[in-house]
Amino acid sequence: MIIEGNNVNRSYDEEVDVVIIGSGCGGATVAKQLAAQGHSVLILEQGGYFTAQRGDLDQRSDNMLARIDGGRGLHTSVNSEIALMYGNCVGGASVHYWADSWRMPKDRCDAIAATGVTGHSYEELLPYFEQIEKDLNVHFAAPEYYNTMNLLFNKGAESLGWHTEPTPQARRGCVKSGHCYQGCSYDAKQSQLVTHIPAAIDAGARLMSDCHVETITRNSKGVATGVEAVFVDRASSRPNGHRLKVKAQIVVLAAGGYSSSVVWLRSKLPNGSGMVGKNFLCNPNTFLYGLYNQEIKLWENIPAATGTSAFRLATYKDGKYVEGGYLLHPNQLQPEFLAVTLPGFGEDHRKLVSQLPHIGSVVSWIDDELPGEISLDKNGDPEYHYQLRGVDELKARDSLKKQAQLLFATGAKEVIVPDTAGTRLQSLKEIDLFDTLPINDGNYLFGAPHPAGTLRMGNDPATSVVASNHEAHEVTNLFVTDPSVFPMQPSVDPSISIMAWSYVAAKEINTRLQEGLFK
Amino acid sequence: MSNFMLSRRGFLKTASGAALLLVGYQAAKIWLDGDDENYLPFLEGEVPQALSIKEFAVLSSVVQCIVGVASFATVSTAEARTAARIDLELLHQGGKLLQDIKDSLLVVEFGTYLEGHGKRFTQLSTEQQHRFLLNLKESSITLQRQVYSGLRFLTVFFYYSDERTWPTLGYQSPWQPIKFYEGGNRIENLPPLSTALKESSLIKEDSK
């Protein structure tokens, strides 16, 4: 049952086994697993419930940013360096994701294990990966799904000697509309909205949308006991006057990498390590445009049927950075966002956007290591502090060079940098400008689609927030199941990793519930 | 973390204050104490919801300058009601984004004095406004670039999300029919143009 808080006309008092804050890849997966095991589960989602069936996913960027995106798609870090990209709807960020579905690579699982985290090795995650891939129909795209930019990407990478590989796709019956980022109007993209949420509901879970959690409650011993929330009017996001109190044996915090630490801080939960909100990573993405003679129409078909992981891991020589530390993929933007991200204004900009069908693009997700921080301001509103620097800046600069190489190799007659200055390159001879091009301090807006790390997992309560079983070190019965717990980025699109880690969490929670330690 | 990073808001506030000091008491008095009448002609019948009349007027001028002069094939920013759509979005947003834009508009309107124009942004010619925004864009001062980038982002997004502009982009249309959203920011979400304000604008125009 889904109760849309937007329409409730009374307050609720609930008592359940498990209350889950958030309905994205983490929350929905845990809900599905625990409901299937017979536990009473209540999912609370701050955003609205929007479906293809009702025609809500209408492919207009303005409407869809307002409907499904956190901050209505317009929030940035305090220094305007990163654009916060996250979901605010049933299904979370998976509703706007590209459906790229990589397993966390074994080398990254090993690196995380080396930090002391247990129970999340590649071998332990493998059965979960396989189950998720089956449930979400993860597969390689057939040739008909390669749009012009995808084909150019493969051609360019081949000419440069870079290996490519098909990007695993979570889709079923894709109609190639190209409107993945606005939410799939055909229920073809296998987001949580059409997979784990319905599975959880079918298994008996309930979901309340438009429900803003104000605080996680605890008893006198500091044990989590439930949540207090308010229902909000969907159009205005303001409280509609009705409240919700939930008493639960287990509280699951899965509000996402941008929001879980905010819920924690607002709830004034213990922070003995001082690590809550710290270690904020976000996979900032760099991208360039190429102007071609041929038509590209970047907005058609699926975004990234292909890509290269040739540079996924950074390489070093004598301790100095050499290259890599990012994924490289074809890019996709709908026309309005292309217009926004193409530089300039006035007549110059008009001339540029008149060539939109001939604009191609590639994008990189930087495997960032130097973190920012999420904190609350004096009003209790979140502030996101992040600055690309050090080795992460070197990775970004190298990614821009590789992107320019690829664009020129595929026939781009000009490369356009989406920076404030509107830098343009006419040939590869100019590529070294990326060594010094100003990309900080508001000169370049990085997309930041994969927030992580602010409730870091680890075995030492002095340096981490949650234990390897996903339970908070300092708050018994509070579990965290979203990318906030990642000690480092997965180095690939994180959706499958979040789900697999949530399987681990669900198993731990189920064990706890079955042991009846709460009675 | 905050030790090595500037807060955009803090920066804007500081710079706004500095700008006010620099342009002097009279300019600040105009902005803070009234004189809406001077700005009414810029409203073209729109009724600001989040911004003040003066802020909306500055935004309208900025929007027009950023989009540029519409050719016969395109829709004007007034027809696209771009400033009004931004204003509505700011009403939804409230908080920091609204305050940032208010601060940015203040910097734009009076920052012209710092360049020796002796006039506010809304009093400059189209060419002078273009040059001023170009200077913001190319400024070595982070704040000025942020002001430019923030206003440009909103302007371009809301102008080019009007379907009447899509033919100029070579874009056909989405595949799905549009569905009205109560929390949206499209023209259909806007209040109707105010006849009274429109008439007031015309009167003001006539008396110029």
Interface residues (C-beta under 8 A of the other chain):
Chain A: R54 G55 D56 L57 D58 Q59 R60 S61 D62 N63 A66 R67 G71 R72 L74 H75 T76 V78 N79 S80 S177 H179 S185 R234 A235 S236 S237 K297 W299 P335 E336 F337 L338 A339 V340 F345 G346 E347 H349 R350 V353 S354 L356 P357 G372 E373 S375 D381 E383 H385 Q387 T420 A421 D441 G442 N443 L445
Chain B: M1 S2 F4 M5 L6 S7 R8 R9 C65 I66 V67 G68 V69 S71 R85 E89 H92 Q93 G95 K96 L97 H130 L133 K137 E138 T142 R145 Q146 Y148 S149 G150 R152 F153 L154 T155 V156 F157 F158 Y160 S161 W166 T168 L169 G170 Y171 P174 W175 Q176 P177 I178 K179 Y181 E182 G183 G184 N185 R186
